[in-house]
Amino acid sequence: MSVLDLPDLALDLILELLPPSGLSSMAKVCSSLRERCVSDHLWEKHLITKWGKVLGPAAHRDWRCYISSSCHLDSPNNRIGHHPLGFDKIISLIRSISSGDEKRKRYAASSLPLDSTMSFYLSLETGRFWFPAQVYNRENGHVGFMLSCYDAELSYDTHTDTFQARYAPHGRKAVAVEKGVTWERLRAAPIDISPHHLHVSDSLNELKPGDHIEIQWRRNKAFPYGWWYGVVGHLESCDGNLNHCHCHLNEMVVLEFNQYTVGSRWRRTMINKRDHREEGNEEEGFYGGIRKLSCKEEIAMWTRLWPSSILE
Amino acid sequence: MSKIIVLKCVGHNPKDFELDKVVAVQFGLIKDLFHGDFDAESKIVVDVPVKFNSYIIGRIIEFCRNRASWSSDRAYWEQDFFHPCREPNQRKRKELIAIMEASEYLCMESLVELTTQSLANYLKGKSPLTIRSLWKVEGDLTAEEEAKALAMGVAKLGH
C-alpha cells in the first residue's frame, strides 16, 4: 500500500504529528507529498512553537521586506553554512520553483511562494534571515549593560542552538557582535518601536512604590535606547510605611536601580510625571519612556538575571 | 436486562460482535447513538461499512477490552499493538492504517491519536529514499531534484 492511498484526513493527521525534519523529508519523497508538506497550516504550528516568543511585529515586517527585495537571491555573499537537515538545499529548491522555469509549470497549483510559512521557518532555521529582537544583558553580561535589554539583529546557528547578535552602532563605534546568545536571553520587543524613538509613557500616573518598570536610557542622543529594569521607590520624605504612603500622589516619581551600590549615581533617579518625555544630560545619560511591568513572567526574567554582586 | 449492542460486520468473513458496556462506551459513534444511555433495555445492531472487515473490528474490540481491564501488562500489550515495524512485510503497517481508518469512522478519538502517532513515529528520522522504498511510493521528482535529495543524506535530529 502506498502512503498516498491513505485518505486525505488520515494523511494530514500523520503529517501534523511530524517534526520539521520529518516534514522536510516527506516533501522530498514525491511531488504529491511535497504539495501537502509545504502547506502553511503544517508549518504554522512549528513556527509558533519554536519561534513564537522571539518574533514580534518588526520581525514579520522585516521578513516581508526581505522576500520582496532582491537582496536575498542566491549570491556568494549570501551563502550560509551547510545545515544538517539540508534546509539550505530546500531553500535553493524553493527559489528554483519560484524563478519561473519549467518546474514552475508543474507546481503551478502548489508552488511554494517565498512568503510561505515553511519558507519563513527554514530561513530562520538556517540563519539566512536576520530578524530583529531584543537581548538581555548584552555582550556576555558586560557590566555596563547589566539588567538591560537592547535591540539587535539575530541569526540562528542550528549547530549550537544559539544566536549571533548584531547590535545597533553607538555613534561611530563599530557594530558590536556577540555570538552564543542563548534562547532565554532573547525576547520579541514588547513595544513595537525603533530603538531610536522615544516611547510615550502611558502609565505614569498609575506608578506607585514597589512597581516594576523598564525605562529607556541612552548615553547620548546619537545612541539607540536600551530598556533598563528598575523599581519605583519612595520619596525621601516618606518613611516607606505603606499605611500612610502618599508617594503615588506626588508629581515626582523615584526610580531605583538597586543592582548598583548605594551612593552610585546610577542607583536612583527622579522623573516628573507631568508631561515626561526625555530628561537627562551628557554625564548621566538620557532617561526616556517608561513602561510598567504587570506580567509576572517579565518580572521573573529580570529577577533571574540579577547580578551575583552589586555593581559599582 | 440491559442494552445489548451488536456490531455487525459484512463482506469477507462476516461476523457479529456483541459488546459489553465497558467496551461499548469507548466507541464514540455508539455513545452518540444512545446519548450515553447504556442501561435501558433494548438490543441495538450497528452495521459496520463493508470496507472495515471483521478482523480489524476484532482488533479494535481487543484494544478496548485491554483498556478496560487495567491489567498489569497493559503497557507492554499496547506497545506491541501499536508497533508498526514488522519487517520485512508490511502487514502490521497495513493493519495499523486500517485500524486508524475504522476508529476514525467509529469516533474513537484516543485510538485515532494513538495510531496516527505510531505511524508518524515510524516515519520520523527516515530519509526520503527509505520512505519511498518502504511505502512503495514512486518518486516523480526531476533529475535535478533527485540529485539534491540524494545529496541531503540522512537527517539528524534538529533542536
Interface residues (C-beta under 8 A of the other chain):
Chain A: M1 S2 V3 L4 L6 P7 L9 A10 L13 I14 L15 L17 L18 P19 P20 S21 G22 S24 S25 M26 K28 V29 C30 S31 S32 L33 K50 P84 L85 G86 K89 S92 L93 S96 K103 E125 T158 D161
Chain B: Q90 R93 K94 I97 M100 E101 E104 V112 T116 Q117 L119 A120 L123 K124 G125 K126 S127 P128 I131 R132 W135 K136 V137 E138 G139 D140 L141 T142 E144 E145 K148 A149 A151 M152 G153 A155 K156 L157 G158 H159
